[in-house]
Structures are given as structure tokens and as C-alpha cells.
């Protein structure tokens, strides 16, 4: 086809692609999958070519492509992968492709667009650059041997080196075999043993692998371990801490296949890794694997879709399978892998301690006694609290008034140390009044207990002990907590290095965990409890115990969390099947932030009507609790089978293309 125009997917919140003229200087160089720079409304953007056209759309003034980016084009498999992700997450194709776009600083363009080869007069130089016969990208060459422009120009002039324009070709490998497995491996030592055997197998098969970790701490530890055990391997370490130049170097090394192993956090899954066969995800349920901006995708789902399209192997390493993984194991989509774990003591017993007053959640006598016993034996105590801050609500004792976020409709969380009110959903902050805004009373008090308040109570009850409160990632990274007698904190306590040295763990209030509105709350609590039982007290001199404080009558509810996955998950899966929830159907939430409440509700109803015309189940509009929005909003929920994902995407994209997003802000969250 004699193409004169290219259809581009640009990183814009618009459900459409845009046509651009291919200039004569780039004719024959631009292909489907190329990354190019264009002008869009007085901005320069990088966009991916998703199709070539012989003719331009009628009635439009077409701009020219400015230049071709010095990166290899995405192959057909890569484009298909991003297209399917776009449809599943109901997000514009260009926005999904933006995650795959490298950060190209102006200084990178020239050197990354050149390739250097050994010259015809290598013997004339005393230096050896170890350049392979196929050459090396000039940007990579400079990063390896130094950015010495005058020196390299002299060597090129003398024929020691030869430099040419880089030929950008698709470097994509697909594998006919698709293999997926689940590994139940808990401790760090066991995972070291797993990595030793895995890397040896990978080397025997002459395969390459990507290992994705949920946080920097795990990434740094296991990168150091692998590099020490296998110093001959070419290892790329990739995470958000890298400066732009080092990040682009990792991108080019992955693109050329100049690696054996890639170890990284969630951003590493977008690297254009050549000849990559194995994909290994550690602890996929960890929140570090989830994107903090739309479309809120996660590592496991993205790589699962990739292996379906491009083949290879997806291996998942965790402690206890999540509900979705249990479903995949039941349907044989994943296979359980056997690994010889180290000898481990039996799981510590779990004791439910009833509150001594009906609605109280203060320290009970039984728990206080157990803490004193552990402290006398020089052990360490962990207190796990669900709520951050001092109290979940602050109000007036006289009239019952309490502070509520005007946008989200939930109580402000009170932080005593900073004397601030913060909404747990949208992050809005407000100041505390001197007197009750409703009755003028002076008796403002908190309702419920957050980690700050529990820490304060523990410091009073055990004044001769070192009590440390962990309420943020920054505090959690400090060394001091590991030497403390009592640690009070949120889920940051559940790190292996903290759990393994503890003799007692107290879950402060069972109902705080079980009565959360999130549909996944029970599963998350179950996985956390399984983690605690597997890792608690591994290096403790005192036999570990787990105490859970809860109201009387909660014994039956507590007992379900002590069941193995084969007993715990089937009732939850049956309920989800009846409701049409994942993993059986896709659940999408389309949230609209108000500008004009009446008009905005009509817009939501238009979208609902468009979907229902296609026979797609839609609920709402309902009042919505937006994620960090700070405005009132409404939402509709869409239930549909995976097979109808493309159809739903077409309806939603056509709706937004017709209505436009100018009538307010939208947020789409998808679970499947």
C-alpha cells in the first residue's frame, strides 16, 4: 500500500485516533507500530501509529508528522495487547499506549537514532569496546563507555568506529506455548531457594525472564541476591527511582534484547523486552502492583493478557492464592506448582477475645495480660489497627454533630498530632472549629479508634516500654521499629522482617475489618491473616500467638477466616456468580463528578440507555464515593461477560465521542 497518511493514537482522554500526513523525508520509514512526534493544539506529543492510510479523512486540515522517534515499532502482538487492555479498562487506546511510551528527552534523540559498529581499522586503536558484529545503539554505547563526543568523533574519522543511521525494525517474539502456574512460597529464604532453581532452569533453556516485585524493598533485596549468585547474568533493574537517562538506557537494552533478567516494580511490565519468555509476579494482591492513576490496572491482569496473546509463561508467587487465582486454579487456567519449602512450625493459634463492654474497643484484660507475659519474656508485640489517624470521626458530645466531607458524605478522619481533619476518600482537609458549628458546645470528642489513639493508649498502659507507632511508609522504613518492644501500626506491620520476630500479634477490632463496604474486604482480611499465620514468629524465642478483639457473638464470623482456601472461597465465588461479579463477569463503575447535578444525572442516564439498548445490564445512577476527587458525584455500574467487552467499549467510546467530556469529569474503574 502506498500510504501517505498515518492514523495515530495520542495520549489524550479522547476515544478517537487522529490522521497525520507522512512527510516525504519519512516515506518508507514509518510503519504500523512506529512512535512519532506530532503537534496537537500547540503541544508536541508522542503518538503510536496504529494504521496507515492512502487517503486522508475528507474536510479536515491534516498536519505533518514532525519526526520519527528513535525506538523500535511495536509489533502486531504488542498493539493487539494494548488494544485489548484499552477495551477491558474502557480507556482510550492512546492513554493505554502512553504507559508503553518512553520518556524521550531532547538530548536522547540524536544518539538514540544512530548505531555504531566496529570500523575497518580496529587494530589502529589500543582500546577495545566489545561491540558485537550487529553493532550497538549509539546511546547505549555512550552510556557504557562514556559520553566523550570528541573522542568518538575522532575514532569514527580514523575508521576505528563506524556510525550509521539506526534501522528501526519490529523486535517481537511470540511463542506458541502458553503456560501459567501458581507457587505457594512464603518466606524470604524459601524465595531465595526458588530463585536459585528458577534462574538455573532459565539458563538451561536459554530463556529470558521478567521478575516483578510489589515494592522497592523486595526489589532491592532480591536484585542484590540474584547479582551475587549469578554475576555472569546481564541484569536490568527498573523502577521509578531511576533518572530519565538510566530509565531510557534500560528501555533500549530491553528493546535490543541485551539482558538475561529484568527485575523491577510495576513499571517494568511496559518495557519492550525482546525474546522474553518468563514473567514472574510476586505477591500480586499487594497494593504496590496497582496503578495509582486511571485506568487503575494491575500487574497480574496485564501480564495475564499478554501471555494469552504473545505466549510464554506467567508464574505467580505468593503465600495464599487470592479469590481470582483460586478460581483460575479450579478451572485449570493456572496449575499449582510444587516447591519444597523449608521446615516450618505449625501456624500459631488464633484467639477471639470478646470486648468487656458492648461497643468498646479498648485494651481488654486478657490481651493486656498476654502482652505483659510476652514483654516479661523479652518478646515483641504487634498491634494491628485498621484506621489511620487518631479517630475515624470527630464531633460534639452535646448535640451529636460530627464533621462530614461535603463531597463524599463520609466522616472526616481526625489526626491529633497535626490537629487536622482529612477525608479518607478524597483527601480534602479542613480545620477544626473552637466550638461546635451546630450548638456552640465545647465538648468535641472523637468516635472510634485510629492508630494514633491506640498508640497513645499503649504508651500509657505500658509506660516503661518502647512503643512505636507506624502510620506511614516513611516511618515504616525506619530501623527503630525493629528494636521496639511494642509496635502499633496499619498494614505496614505485615512485612516479613517485622512479623518474623514477633511473639504476639493483636488485631485491634474485628468489626473494623469485616464491616467495610468494599466487596473485596473479606478476601483482603483473609489473605492478610494467612500471611500473618505463615510468617509470624519465625525468629521469635517465644511461641507466637494471635489475639483478635471483637464483640461477643462474632465467633462464627471469625471461624470462617481460619478455613483453608478450598472451604473459604467457594461461598464467596457462588455469591459473586449470582450477582454477576468478577471473576464471572466484568464489573465497571462509571463515575460522574457534578457540575450541574440535574444535567449531569441526565448525561449518565443517556449512557445507561445506550448500553441497555444493546441488552447490557446497568445499575444506577447511585450516589458515588469518588476516589480522591473532592466533589459530589454519581455513578452507574455495568455488568457484562468478557466476550462483550469490545461491544461495551464501542458503546462507551461512541457515547463520549458524541457527548464529549467537556460536560464534567469522569472516572471509569473496571474489575474483571
Secondary structure, DSSP 8 states (H G I E B T S, - for coil): ----EEEEEESSS-S--EEEE--GGGTTT--TT-EEEEEETTEEEEEEEEEEESS--TT----B--EE-SS----HHHHHHHHHHHHHTT--HHHHHHTT-----TTHHHHHTEEEEE-TTGGG-S------TT-EEHHHHHHHH---HHHHHHHHHTTSEEEEE----------S-EEEEEEE--SHHHHHHHHHHHHHHHHHTT-EEEEE-SSHHHHHHHHHHHHHH-TTS-EEEE-TTS-HHHHHHHHHHHHHT--SEEEESGGGGGS--TTEEEEEEE-TTSGGGB-SSTT--BHHHHHHHHHHHH-EEEEEEESS--HHHHHHHHTTSSEEE------------EEEEE-SSTT--S--HHHHHHHHHHHHTT--EEEE-S--SSBSEEEETTT--B-B-TTT-SBEEEETTTTEEEETTT--EE---SS-TTT--S-EEEES--HHHHHHHHHHHTTTS-EEEE-SHHHHT-SGGGG-SEEEESGGGGSHHHHTT-SEEEES-HHHHHT-S-TTHHHHHHHHHHHHHHHTTTT-SS--EEEEEE-TT-HHHHHGGGS-HHHHHHHHHHHHHHHT-TTTSEEEEEEEE-SSHHHHHHHHHHHHHHHHTTT-EEEEEEEE--SS--S-EEEEEEEE-GGGHHHHHHHHHHHHHHH-GGGS-EEEEEE-
